[in-house]
Amino acid sequence: MPIRLIRQAINGNKPLPPMWRSHPMKGRYDVIIIGGGAHGLACAYYLAQQHGITNVAVLEKRYIGHGGSGRNTTIIRSNYLTPEGVRFYNEGVKLYEEMSAELDFNVMFSQRGHLTLAHSDAAVRTMRLRAQVNQVEGVNSRLIWPDEIKRLCPWLDVSDKPRYPILAALYHPPGGIIRHDAVVWGYAHQADKRGVHIHQNTEVTGITVEKGVVTGVQTHHGFVEAGMVLNATAGWCSTICAMAGVKLPVTTVPLQANVTEPLKPFLDVVIVSGSLHVYVSQSDRGELVMGSSVDPFTSYSMAGTLSYIEDIASHILELLPALSQVRVLRQWAGICDMSPDFSPMMGFTGVNGFVIDVAWGTGGFKAAPVAGKMMAELIATNKTPALIEPFRLARFYEHDLVGEKGATAVGH
Amino acid sequence: MLILTCPNCGPRNVAEFRFGGETNPRPTDPSAVNDAEWANYVYMRQNKAGVEAEWWYHRAGCGLWFLAERDTRTNEVLKTYVWRPES
């Protein structure tokens, strides 16, 4: 990147070449990926980079990163509760650690440490269990007490004055935040360079299935033949699966977030409270990025509500009373594909050639690299990798759920 | 702010209600369905992007469970009504 900057200065600052190009739609692609978010683009990148499959199209209804990839609170961590989840997300953290070099693009991953606060005996017990599951799986994660919490974050009120005093915290040093758009653009750039076609403003209106086999995808630019189709559309995944006649145990619920005006850097850990339903971190621009639990009813609407702002402000002030004069700058919502056991669904469906990477609920962004890599392997080899086998859709028919209470925004 | 019209109490703030999910009729004879059909009933949802019929409970009001037709894309509520055996 710096060499590119020097070249730009010498060349008189001509416009840089675009990071990804537009192409005319081909009549047939070996793989069509529906959804141009971090998951879909990561899968396209790994298909081309690891498996040499380059006749791939990514179809995006709006612009890439318009959905959850551009609306999350950018937290990366692997301190989950189930062994299956911890193993999976830990692979994700490792891929994020190498990402800037791998994609030749600075994704600004800041592993600043992640604190999940416990405000009740029950929460302390859950944190202790999570710490031990994490340690068994080789993840750096431990239970710490208010004195150490205060050292890590002097701004937190660890006294017994708040209604829900801080009793302990699960401390996860490798957790952190990232520049989420850079992840999307980096994957798009590298996938495009290897021949993947990215079609923005291309909405899928139907999926053609003949005798149980996917044959192609109907878009509002016409029909495209496909060898395989991947649904990576997060909040909209039920609507895409319905086109192929696949039932999903998913409900779509908005999750709201907001940022405050920029402040001088003062918060160098990520703070999460499951009991108060908040998480907060400070971005590189100085804004405090905050998120909450999901809205109380299902919806595909991405409008914010006043009650959300009132709730999150009161909860944040319980934790960080010094922020009482800070103003909220922006508020938004993203729609989450909630799963009954808070674990995702990846892999084969009843329809041949139609595979899914969905049901990420409130925490899919951190999984994008590993999910993309695993789905690329699944598509290339036609076999489910062992790492994602527990997350198959068929688990709901086999009564073999993966209850992930360590998921984002799940109360404890 | 979404306003819901409780069939008993009239238009009220949505914060007074609890969402009960899309209507999902239980198989009339549970012992007659196979495991896959039962799993479909327990887990699988239509999750429509459009008008869906759904349950609401007036938790902070009269305590009535009732039905609403709402467009999930816009949150516009088309109608609310009391459940009847034939409906």
Boltz contact constraints between the chains, C-beta under 6 A:
constraints:
  - contact:
      token1: [A, 238]
      token2: [B, 47]
      max_distance: 6.0
  - contact:
      token1: [A, 239]
      token2: [B, 49]
      max_distance: 6.0
  - contact:
      token1: [A, 247]
      token2: [B, 44]
      max_distance: 6.0
  - contact:
      token1: [A, 249]
      token2: [B, 43]
      max_distance: 6.0
  - contact:
      token1: [A, 249]
      token2: [B, 44]
      max_distance: 6.0
  - contact:
      token1: [A, 250]
      token2: [B, 47]
      max_distance: 6.0
  - contact:
      token1: [A, 251]
      token2: [B, 45]
      max_distance: 6.0
  - contact:
      token1: [A, 251]
      token2: [B, 47]
      max_distance: 6.0
  - contact:
      token1: [A, 252]
      token2: [B, 47]
      max_distance: 6.0
  - contact:
      token1: [A, 296]
      token2: [B, 19]
      max_distance: 6.0
  - contact:
      token1: [A, 297]
      token2: [B, 19]
      max_distance: 6.0
  - contact:
      token1: [A, 299]
      token2: [B, 72]
      max_distance: 6.0
  - contact:
      token1: [A, 299]
      token2: [B, 75]
      max_distance: 6.0
  - contact:
      token1: [A, 300]
      token2: [B, 49]
      max_distance: 6.0
  - contact:
      token1: [A, 300]
      token2: [B, 72]
      max_distance: 6.0
  - contact:
      token1: [A, 300]
      token2: [B, 73]
      max_distance: 6.0
  - contact:
      token1: [A, 301]
      token2: [B, 75]
      max_distance: 6.0
  - contact:
      token1: [A, 340]
      token2: [B, 43]
      max_distance: 6.0
  - contact:
      token1: [A, 396]
      token2: [B, 39]
      max_distance: 6.0
  - contact:
      token1: [A, 396]
      token2: [B, 43]
      max_distance: 6.0
  - contact:
      token1: [A, 397]
      token2: [B, 36]
      max_distance: 6.0
  - contact:
      token1: [A, 397]
      token2: [B, 39]
      max_distance: 6.0
